[in-house]
Amino acid sequence: MRPSIFARSTIVVLALIIMESSPASAASVEQGKRLAIVYCMKCHAIDKVSPSPLRIAPPFRTLHERYPIETLQEALAEGIVTGHPSMPEFRFDPDQINDFLTFLKSLE
């Protein structure tokens, strides 16, 4: 039995979507990782296996277990402020937020 024109068209469209989104996602992950290196890796583990250099700083690979990653969007835009002085305050612009959240999701 031959696949219908609709089925073949659907496969082609899905393949094009995947091909189109992969390079952008890879670039976004890389940009997000660069932000993590600059702003975060002094205290947080930013990979899938290492412990955090600062024991009280959660590894980024486990953040999604505490809350949805998307909830960080507003805090990153307004400036994350914590109850301990060792974490610096910083703000990201919308593109940086997107890249950083994409990077965090890649660690799940």
Helices and strands as residue ranges (DSSP letters): H 5-39, G 60-62, H 63-66, G 69-71, H 72-78, H 94-106
